[in-house]
Amino acid sequence: MSLRVGIAGYGLAGRYFHAPLLKGCGYEIAAVLTSNATRAAHVHEDFPDAVVVSTMQELIVQRLDLVVVASANIVHAEQAIAALDAGIPTVVDKPMGRDFNETKRIIDVATQTGVPVSTFFNRRWDSDALTIKRVLASGVLGDIHRMDSRFERFRPEVNTQSWRENMSAEDGGGQLLDLQPHLISTALDWFGNAHLVTATVRSIRGAADDDAVLVLRHDSGVSSYLSASAVVGAPGPRIRILGSKGALVINELDPQEALLRAGKFPEGGAWSEPTTSVAHIHRGDQVEEIVGEPGNYALFYSAVASAITNGTSWPISNEDALLVAQIIDQARKIGSDV
């Protein structure tokens, strides 16, 4: 029998990331929380059998096996705690909380109730992330000393319709809470625990922070330079990893986000379309193209289904969620001019 899931929020995250991945992994989209008439119409169009509700209290009485919180950051904690208090395992879109204290509060409720919670660091299942783990395990790059990871775009005008671009940090807006959680999470996954060395967090366009650069030092000795910016007229490569025997360079994101936005989904938990990034190993003037690993965000929800059904591990540890939140708080404190 399919696991019944309720989704809180049906904007970009709910409709174009979580819902198609859940559908692809065989979950039943039983209910969706939205008070927006347009988004309610989207739910009826996408999942005619789903119930649309307007309050969290209505959502949690729908006999659910899982709640996915895909709403604005400002209500993540409130909605996640309501689901956990109702005894329903919960996935929270990143960032789990707007700061360390809010993240810890959610996890503390999960611990106290004995109901599991996890966060959606889906970029760990990008083609680049999976390819990097394979290359690192091979040792072909030698001893790694530095990594550059970027989500850089050129959007000189603020999108007035986007809460992420306009809300204050206190309310959950800005690049530090939107894209840096992915950059930090993947850096921790590749190179282990880290602490923040320095950061700059700025508002170039006059709204929410739109240019955030963090430098981490991992216990393994690797330094990670992480850039999330909407005001980069010449974006750098998506990933560059430097080792004593060569460098790995991946220039572009894999196509999963574009596929999801186009209405595609990984049927049966696997993509039928190619989802690999092009990767190269550089040794000075010598450049070798290597075959990338296929990206697959559905692996996250396959692991969640196994955790609920079989008691296996959840795909993202709460220790990682807390460390990401701690690093973000520190970056805000030492590097912010907004």
C-alpha positions as CSV (number, residue, x, y, z in Angstrom):
1,M,0.0,0.0,0.0
2,S,1.3,3.5,-0.9
3,L,2.4,5.8,1.9
4,R,0.0,8.7,2.2
5,V,1.7,12.1,2.2
6,G,0.4,15.6,3.0
7,I,2.3,18.6,1.5
8,A,2.2,22.0,3.3
9,G,2.7,24.6,0.5
10,Y,2.3,24.3,-3.2
11,G,4.5,26.9,-4.7
12,L,7.9,26.3,-6.4
13,A,9.1,23.8,-3.8
14,G,5.9,21.9,-3.3
15,R,4.7,21.7,-6.9
16,Y,8.0,21.4,-8.8
17,F,10.3,19.6,-6.4
18,H,8.5,17.5,-3.7
19,A,5.3,16.5,-5.4
20,P,6.8,15.0,-8.6
21,L,9.5,13.2,-6.6
22,L,7.0,11.8,-4.2
23,K,4.8,10.7,-7.1
24,G,7.7,9.1,-8.9
25,C,8.6,7.1,-5.7
26,G,5.0,5.8,-5.4
27,Y,3.6,7.9,-2.6
28,E,0.0,8.9,-2.6
29,I,-0.5,12.7,-2.5
30,A,-3.4,12.6,-0.2
31,A,-3.7,16.2,0.9
32,V,-2.2,19.6,0.2
33,L,-2.2,22.7,2.4
34,T,-2.6,26.0,0.6
35,S,-4.8,29.1,1.0
36,N,-4.0,30.4,-2.4
37,A,-6.8,29.8,-5.0
38,T,-4.4,29.6,-7.9
39,R,-2.3,27.0,-6.2
40,A,-5.4,25.1,-5.1
41,A,-6.3,24.9,-8.7
42,H,-2.9,23.5,-9.5
43,V,-3.4,20.8,-6.9
44,H,-6.7,19.8,-8.5
45,E,-5.0,19.8,-11.9
46,D,-2.0,17.7,-10.8
47,F,-3.7,15.4,-8.3
48,P,-7.5,15.3,-8.7
49,D,-7.9,12.9,-5.8
50,A,-6.0,15.0,-3.3
51,V,-7.8,17.0,-0.6
52,V,-7.0,20.7,-0.5
53,V,-7.1,22.2,3.0
54,S,-6.3,25.7,4.3
55,T,-5.0,25.0,7.8
56,M,-2.3,22.8,9.3
57,Q,-4.9,21.4,11.7
58,E,-6.9,20.1,8.8
59,L,-3.9,18.6,7.1
60,I,-2.7,16.5,10.1
61,V,-6.1,14.7,10.5
62,Q,-5.9,13.2,7.0
63,R,-4.4,9.8,8.1
64,L,-1.0,10.6,6.8
65,D,2.2,8.6,6.9
66,L,4.4,11.6,6.1
67,V,4.1,15.4,6.1
68,V,6.3,17.5,3.8
69,V,6.8,21.1,4.8
70,A,7.4,23.0,1.5
71,S,6.0,26.4,2.6
72,A,7.8,29.7,3.2
73,N,10.6,29.6,5.7
74,I,8.8,31.8,8.1
75,V,6.3,28.9,9.0
76,H,8.6,25.9,8.8
77,A,9.0,25.5,12.5
78,E,5.3,26.0,13.3
79,Q,4.2,23.5,10.7
80,A,6.8,20.9,11.4
81,I,6.2,20.9,15.1
82,A,2.4,20.6,14.5
83,A,3.0,17.5,12.4
84,L,5.5,16.0,14.9
85,D,3.1,16.6,17.8
86,A,0.5,14.8,15.7
87,G,2.8,11.8,15.5
88,I,3.6,12.1,11.7
89,P,7.1,11.7,10.4
90,T,8.1,14.9,8.7
91,V,10.4,16.2,6.0
92,V,11.2,20.0,6.0
93,D,12.4,21.8,2.9
94,K,15.7,23.5,3.5
95,P,16.5,25.4,5.6
96,M,14.8,23.3,8.4
97,G,14.7,26.5,10.5
98,R,15.6,30.1,10.0
99,D,18.4,29.9,12.5
100,F,20.1,27.4,14.8
101,N,17.7,27.9,17.7
102,E,14.6,27.3,15.5
103,T,16.2,24.2,13.9
104,K,17.1,22.8,17.3
105,R,13.6,23.4,18.5
106,I,12.1,21.3,15.7
107,I,14.7,18.5,16.3
108,D,14.1,18.6,20.1
109,V,10.3,18.1,19.5
110,A,11.1,15.1,17.2
111,T,13.3,13.7,20.0
112,Q,10.8,14.3,22.7
113,T,7.9,12.8,20.7
114,G,10.0,10.0,19.2
115,V,8.7,11.0,15.7
116,P,11.4,11.3,13.0
117,V,12.2,14.6,11.2
118,S,14.6,15.3,8.4
119,T,15.5,18.1,6.0
120,F,15.6,18.2,2.2
121,F,19.3,18.6,1.2
122,N,18.4,17.2,-2.2
123,R,21.6,18.6,-3.9
124,R,23.5,15.7,-2.4
125,W,21.9,13.7,-5.2
126,D,22.9,16.0,-8.0
127,S,25.0,14.4,-10.7
128,D,28.0,16.6,-9.6
129,A,27.7,15.5,-6.0
130,L,27.5,11.8,-6.8
131,T,30.4,12.1,-9.3
132,I,32.5,13.9,-6.8
133,K,32.1,11.2,-4.2
134,R,33.1,8.6,-6.7
135,V,36.2,10.6,-7.8
136,L,37.2,11.3,-4.2
137,A,37.0,7.7,-3.3
138,S,39.2,6.8,-6.3
139,G,42.1,8.9,-5.0
140,V,42.9,10.1,-8.5
141,L,43.1,13.7,-7.5
142,G,45.6,13.0,-4.7
143,D,45.4,15.0,-1.5
144,I,42.6,17.5,-1.7
145,H,43.3,21.0,-0.4
146,R,40.6,23.3,-1.8
147,M,37.1,23.3,-3.2
148,D,35.1,26.0,-4.8
149,S,31.3,25.5,-5.0
150,R,28.9,28.0,-6.5
151,F,25.3,28.9,-7.2
152,E,25.9,32.0,-9.2
153,R,23.4,33.8,-11.4
154,F,23.0,37.2,-13.0
155,R,19.6,38.7,-12.0
156,P,20.3,42.4,-11.7
157,E,16.6,43.3,-11.0
158,V,14.9,42.1,-7.8
159,N,11.8,39.8,-8.5
160,T,9.1,41.7,-6.6
161,Q,7.0,38.5,-6.6
162,S,9.6,36.4,-4.8
163,W,9.4,36.2,-1.0
164,R,12.9,34.8,-1.0
165,E,14.3,37.9,-2.6
166,N,12.3,40.4,-0.6
167,M,11.8,39.0,3.0
168,S,14.2,40.0,5.7
169,A,16.6,37.4,7.1
170,E,14.4,37.3,10.3
171,D,11.5,36.2,8.2
172,G,13.5,33.7,6.1
173,G,14.5,35.6,3.0
174,G,17.9,35.8,1.3
175,Q,20.6,33.7,-0.4
176,L,22.2,32.7,2.9
177,L,19.0,30.7,3.7
178,D,18.1,29.8,0.2
179,L,21.2,28.4,-1.6
180,Q,24.0,28.4,1.0
181,P,22.4,25.4,2.9
182,H,22.9,23.3,-0.2
183,L,26.5,24.5,-0.6
184,I,27.3,23.9,3.0
185,S,25.5,20.5,3.1
186,T,27.3,19.1,0.1
187,A,30.7,20.4,1.4
188,L,30.1,18.6,4.7
189,D,29.1,15.4,2.8
190,W,32.2,15.4,0.7
191,F,34.9,16.5,3.2
192,G,33.4,16.1,6.7
193,N,32.8,18.4,9.6
194,A,33.9,22.0,9.3
195,H,34.0,25.4,11.0
196,L,33.5,28.8,9.5
197,V,36.7,30.8,8.8
198,T,35.1,34.0,7.3
199,A,32.1,35.2,5.4
200,T,30.6,38.2,3.6
201,V,26.8,38.5,3.4
202,R,25.6,41.5,1.4
203,S,22.6,43.0,-0.3
204,I,23.7,44.4,-3.6
205,R,20.2,45.1,-5.0
206,G,18.8,46.7,-1.9
207,A,16.4,43.8,-0.9
208,A,17.2,40.5,0.9
209,D,20.9,39.4,1.0
210,D,21.8,38.4,-2.6
211,D,25.5,37.8,-2.4
212,A,26.9,35.4,0.2
213,V,30.4,34.0,0.3
214,L,31.6,31.6,3.0
215,V,34.9,30.0,3.6
216,L,35.0,26.8,5.6
217,R,37.9,24.8,7.1
218,H,37.1,21.1,7.3
219,D,38.6,18.8,10.0
220,S,40.1,16.9,7.1
221,G,42.2,19.9,6.1
222,V,40.2,20.9,3.0
223,S,39.2,24.6,2.6
224,S,35.8,25.2,1.0
225,Y,34.9,28.5,-0.7
226,L,31.1,28.7,-1.2
227,S,29.5,31.4,-3.3
228,A,25.7,32.0,-3.6
229,S,24.9,35.1,-5.5
230,A,22.3,36.6,-7.8
231,V,24.6,39.4,-9.1
232,V,27.4,37.6,-10.9
233,G,27.7,38.7,-14.5
234,A,30.3,36.0,-15.2
235,P,29.5,32.9,-13.2
236,G,32.3,30.6,-12.3
237,P,32.2,26.8,-12.7
238,R,29.7,25.0,-10.6
239,I,32.4,23.0,-8.8
240,R,36.2,23.0,-8.8
241,I,38.1,20.7,-6.6
242,L,41.9,21.0,-6.3
243,G,44.2,18.1,-5.3
244,S,47.9,17.4,-5.3
245,K,47.6,15.3,-8.5
246,G,44.9,17.2,-10.5
247,A,41.7,19.2,-10.4
248,L,38.1,18.2,-11.0
249,V,35.9,20.8,-12.8
250,I,32.2,20.6,-13.4
251,N,30.8,23.6,-15.1
252,E,27.0,23.2,-15.1
253,L,24.2,21.9,-12.9
254,D,22.7,18.6,-13.9
255,P,19.3,18.9,-15.7
256,Q,17.0,17.6,-12.9
257,E,15.7,21.0,-11.8
258,A,14.9,21.9,-15.4
259,L,13.2,18.5,-15.9
260,L,11.0,19.0,-12.8
261,R,10.1,22.5,-13.8
262,A,9.0,21.2,-17.2
263,G,6.6,18.8,-15.5
264,K,8.7,15.6,-15.7
265,F,9.1,13.2,-12.9
266,P,11.3,10.1,-12.1
267,E,8.8,7.4,-12.7
268,G,9.4,4.4,-10.5
269,G,12.1,6.4,-8.7
270,A,14.4,6.6,-11.8
271,W,14.7,9.2,-14.5
272,S,14.2,8.0,-18.1
273,E,16.0,11.2,-19.4
274,P,19.8,11.7,-19.0
275,T,20.7,13.4,-15.7
276,T,24.5,13.5,-15.9
277,S,26.8,16.6,-15.6
278,V,29.9,16.8,-17.8
279,A,33.0,16.5,-15.7
280,H,36.7,17.0,-16.5
281,I,39.9,16.2,-14.7
282,H,42.6,18.8,-15.3
283,R,46.3,18.3,-15.0
284,G,47.7,21.5,-16.2
285,D,47.3,21.5,-20.0
286,Q,46.0,17.9,-20.0
287,V,42.2,17.7,-19.7
288,E,40.4,14.4,-19.5
289,E,36.6,14.1,-19.7
290,I,35.1,11.6,-17.3
291,V,31.6,10.0,-17.2
292,G,29.4,11.6,-14.6
293,E,27.1,9.7,-12.2
294,P,23.4,10.1,-13.0
295,G,21.7,12.5,-10.6
296,N,18.6,11.4,-8.9
297,Y,16.7,13.3,-6.2
298,A,14.2,10.5,-6.0
299,L,16.8,8.6,-4.0
300,F,16.0,10.9,-1.1
301,Y,12.3,9.9,-1.0
302,S,13.1,6.3,-1.6
303,A,15.2,6.4,1.5
304,V,12.5,8.2,3.4
305,A,10.0,5.4,2.4
306,S,12.4,2.8,3.6
307,A,13.0,4.6,6.9
308,I,9.2,4.8,7.6
309,T,8.4,1.3,6.4
310,N,11.6,-0.6,7.5
311,G,13.2,1.5,10.2
312,T,16.3,2.2,8.2
313,S,18.3,5.4,8.5
314,W,16.8,8.7,7.3
315,P,18.8,10.2,4.3
316,I,20.0,13.4,6.1
317,S,21.1,13.4,9.7
318,N,19.8,16.0,12.1
319,E,23.4,16.6,13.2
320,D,24.1,17.8,9.7
321,A,21.0,20.1,9.7
322,L,22.2,21.6,13.0
323,L,25.8,22.1,11.8
324,V,24.5,23.8,8.6
325,A,22.3,26.1,10.8
326,Q,25.2,26.9,13.1
327,I,27.5,27.9,10.2
328,I,24.7,30.1,8.7
329,D,24.2,31.9,12.1
330,Q,27.9,32.5,12.4
331,A,28.2,33.8,8.8
332,R,25.3,36.2,9.5
333,K,27.0,37.5,12.6
334,I,30.5,38.1,11.3
335,G,29.8,38.8,7.6
336,S,26.5,40.7,7.3
337,D,25.8,44.3,6.2
338,V,22.1,43.6,5.9
